[in-house]
């Protein structure tokens, strides 16, 4: 009992970035007004090639009008370091005072990476956090003020809500950054913004947002505030994503998914992510697997790996998903299967082999995972790549 009381009384902090979230149809048309409220006159748009060809992007650009002095519409999945460094030079030459991201997590991460370089100078690798297994995390303190970001998300990753970002090197290593001044100052959640996004992308990124909540519930950085946000987001995802799959025109379901993703972003802004996301980062960096698809495959396996030290939290996950009339022990044991079943029902992938991951390269990916800072927050210490490889093999 004493150890339980000690855990419940563990000190915690909740950091709330200077951020405003605006939800509702048509909010994307207010980007120009939001820029004015921030006192910004020289905006730089950041988006991927597909997003840049949409009506949504045109609406954002029209709203900015003459405030828009530059654009980068070549964002690639996993936010590539050479692109970010090159575009940061262009943005500096244009003297931009505002970044506007339109799209998913990669667009948001690219904009944050540009903001880092505009403020700190140098190369991106000079500013990333460094993790040395099993438990040494060196955080780079990025002290200088950052150009503000307005985010118009089109996916359910929730990346725009967080003060962190990632960027992938040419050799497939994902660098990680953390600075509370990076979080988007304004996030415009418009259900209409996701209408032209392929359903498969909404499904996969919803699994990413869902995983933020699961990991936030048992990460070493968890606290009562993030617990409450995570459980509500799990309920919203579990109810809204199947509704959207059944009827892609269900705008209310789209709105609930956006709200759930935003909550998940708030969760990991404080609780952080753990083993699961490190597994997905390595898959994305080395094999260019879509982050949402990797989340769908790996999440149940990461949950099973951590079950022996996270049973109370996993029972809560199962109950939030509707697993009823079970004891704590039984609910916890069913949580990973409930998540796997949820992913299958909504059409998300279930095996690494189906994502084109070569089995003979899994050992190399396991070695990559050992140096991801997420392991620092995992509730079970991981000291060997063999443990990681076993999780990958089970998912393959």
N, C-alpha and C positions, 0 to 999 in steps of 0.2 A: 504493500500500500504506500509506503514511503516513497518508493521510486516513482509510482504513478503521480503522487502529489508534486514531486519535484518536476516532472515533465509538464504538468498542467500550469505550474508557476514559472516556467521558463520565460525570461524577459524577451520582449520582441519590440520591433519598430515597424511602423507602417509609413512608407514614403509615398506622398501623393504629388506627382509632378504638376507643374503649372499647365493645366490641360483642361480644355472644354470640349465636351462631346455633344454634338447636335444631331438629333435623329428626326427623320421625317421625309416624306416624298418632296422632291424638289430642292432639297438642301444643297445639292451640288451647284445650283445656280447662284448661290450666295458666296462663292469663293472670293470674288472680287471685293465684296463688302467685308468679308473676314480679313482680307489683306489690308484694307483701309483701317480696320479697327486695330490691327497690329502695327500700324504706322509704316507699312512696307510699300515700296513703289517699284521694285525691280525683282520680279518673280522669275523663277526658273522651274520649268515643268519636267517631271521625271516619270517615265512610263515605259512599258514594254511595247514591242512592235504591234502585237495584236490589239492591245488596249488603245494605242494611238490611232487606230483606224475606226474607232467606235464613235457613235453619237455622243456618248457620255464624255469622251475626251474633248470633243468639239464644244460641248456645253461648258466645260471647265475653262477651256481656252477663251471662249467668247466672254465668259464672266470676268476673266482677268483683263481682257482687252489690252490696252497699251501697257499695262503693268507687266505683261509677259515679255521678257527680254531675251529668253533663251529656252531651248528644249533639248532633252535627251530622251529619245524614244527607242533606244536600243537595249533596254534592260534585259538581261538574260537570267534564266533560273539560277538561283543561288548567289546572285549578285557578285559578279566577277571582279576581282581586285584591279586588274589592268584597266577595265572600263571605268571603274569608279575614280581611279587616280587620274586618268586622262580627262574625264568630264569635270573633275574638280578644278583643274587648271582653267578650263573654259569658263566655268562659273566664276572663278576669281577674276578673270580678265573682264568679265561683264559686270563686276561689282554688284552681284546679286545680294539682296537683303531678305529674300524669302525663298524657300523651297516648297514645291507643291508636288506631292506624289499621287499618282492615279493608278490603281491596280492592286496587286496582291503584296505578299510579304517581300518579294524581291525588289519591287519598286520602292517600298518603304525603307528597306535596308540600304538600297543604293543611295537614296536621298540622305539617310543618316550618315552613311560613309562619306558622302560629299561634305556634309556639315562638319564632320570631324576634321577633314583635311583643310577646309576653309579656315577653321579656327586654330588648329594645332600645327599645320604645315607638315612637311616631311612625307614619309610613306606610311601607308595604312599599317603595315606590320610593326611599326614603331609604337603603335598605340593600343595594341590588343592585349587582353588578359592572357596570362600564361599559367597553365596548370601542369604540375609535376606529380605523377602518381606516387603514393596513394592519396595524399591529402594536403598538398601545398599549392595554394592559389595566390598568384601575384596579380593584383589588380592595378592597372594603369590609371592613375587619377588624371582625368582630362579636365583641367581647371578653367580653360578659357571659355568665354560666352559663345554660344552656338547660334547660327542663323536659324530663325524659327521655321517650323515645318507645319504645313497644312496637309492633312492626309484625306484622300477620298478612296477608301478601300472598296474593292470589288470582290474580295474573297473573305473566308471566315477564319483566317489565321490569327487575327488580332494583333499582328506585329506592330501596327501603327500606334498601339496603346502603350508600348513598352519603351523603356529607356535604353534598350539594348539593340544590337544588330549584329549581323554576320556578313562576311565577305569571303569568297573562295579563291584561293591561289591557283595559279596555272597547274600545279602538281596535285590539286584536289584536296588541299587542307583548308578547313573552314576556320578563319580567324573570328574571334568573338570580342565584342566591345560593350562597354557599359558606362553610361553617363546619364544622370537624370535630366540633364539639359538637352538630351537628344529626343526625348519623347515629343510626339507631335503636340504643338500648342493647341491646334484645333483639329478635331476628327469629325468629318461630316458623314454620317451614316444615312444613306438614302437607299431604301429598298429597290428603287428603280435602277440604281447603279449596278445591281447584280443581274438584271433581267436578261442581258445579252451574254452573260458568262455561261459557258457550257455546263450543264448539270454535273458532269463528272468532276469538274474542277470545284464546284461548290461542295460536292460530297467529300472529296479528298481533303479540301482545306477545313471542312467542318471536323474531320477526324483530327486534324492538327489542333484546332481550337479545343476540341474535346480532350485531347491528350494534355493540353496545358492545365486543365482543371484536375485531371487525375493525378498528374505529377505534383501539382501544387498542393494537393491534399496530403501527400506523404513526404514531400521534400523536407530536408532539414531546415529550410527557411520558412516553413509553414507557420501560421498563427491563426487565432480565432477569426480575424477579419477575412483573410484569404480563404479559410474554410467555408465561410458563409457564401462568399462570392462564387467559389468553385462549385459548391453543391447546387446553387441556383442555376448556374450555367449548364451543369450536367442535365438538370431537368429540362431546360429549354432545348438543348441540342437533341436529347432523347425524344422529345415530343415533336419538334419542328422539322427535323431533317426527313423523317419518314413521310410527313405531310407533303413536303416539297417534292419528294420523289414521286408520290402519288399524283401530285398536281403541280407541275412547274410554274403555273400561273398564280399560285397561292402567294400573294404579296405579303399577307400577314405572317406566313411561315418564314418568308425571306427576312422580314423585319426581326422576328424572334431569333433567327440564326445570327443576324448581325449583333443583336444585343448580347447573345450568349458569347460570341467571339470577343466582344469588347470586355465583358466580365472576365473571360479567360485571360485576356491581355493584362488586366489589372491584377489578376492572381499571380502571374509569373513575374510581374514587375516587382513583387515583394517576396513571394515564396521561391521563385526561380524554378528552373527545370532540372531534371536529374538524369538517370541512366537512359531512359527511353529516348530523350531528345539527342543525347550523344550518339546513340546508335543510328538515328536518322540523319544526323549531320554527316557522319562518315559515309553513309550510303549516298547522300546527295553529292558530297564533295568528290568522292572517288568514282562513282558510277553515274552521276547526274540523275539519280532517281528523284522523281518529284517528291517534295517534302511531305505533302499530304498523303500520297500513296505509301510512303515509307512509314508514316505515322499509323496508318490503318493496319499495316501488316505487323509492325513491331510492338504496338502497345500491349496486346494481351500477353505477349511473351515477357516483356519487361515487368508487367504486373505479377506474373507467376514467379519470376526471379526474386522479387522483393516481398512476396506474400508473407513469409515467415516473420518479417519485422514490421509489417504494415497491415496486419489483419483488421484492426479496428477501422482504419481509414477505408480499406477496400470494402468492408461491410457497408459503410456509408455510401460508397459509390453504387453498390448493387441496389440498395434501397432507393436511391435517387433515380435509378433507371427502372424502377418498378418491380424489382425482385421482392416479393412480399412473403409474409408469414414464415420467415426463416430465423433461426437463431443467429447470433453474431458470427459464430464459427462457420455455419453453413453459408450464410450470405457472403462472407469474405471469400470462401472457397469458390463461390459461383461468380464472383465479380469479373474475372478475366474472361470466362466463357460468355458472360452477358455482353461484354464489350465486343468480343469476337462475333457473336451472333448479331449484334447491332450493326457492325460493319458489313456483314454479309447481307443483311436485309436491305441495306441502302445501296448495295452494289459496289462497295469498296473492295479493293483487292485483298487477298488473304495470304499470299505466299511470295517470298522474295524471288523464287524462280519465275513467277509470272511477271515480274517487273524487269526481267532480263539481267538479274544480278548473277555473275558467274560464281559458281560455288568455290572454285579453286582460288578465288581472290578474297574470300571471306577472312582468312587469317590476316591479310594486310589491312583490311578494314577494321578488324578487331584491334590491331596495333594503333590505328589512327584514333580510335575511341579513347584509348588510355590517356590521351593528352587533351581531351575536351574538358573544359571547366565544369560541365554539368555533373561529372562524377563527384566533385567536391560536395554537392548537395544531395547525393543519393543516400538514402537511409541505411544501406548496406555497403560497407567498404568494399572496394574492388581493387585488388592488387595484382591481378594477372590477366593477360589477354586471353588465357584459356577460358576463363569464366565468361568473357564477352563472346568468344567464338561459339561456345555452347548455346548461347541465346540466338545468335545468328543462324546456327545450324538448325535449331528447332523451327525457326521461321522460314528457312529455305524450303 
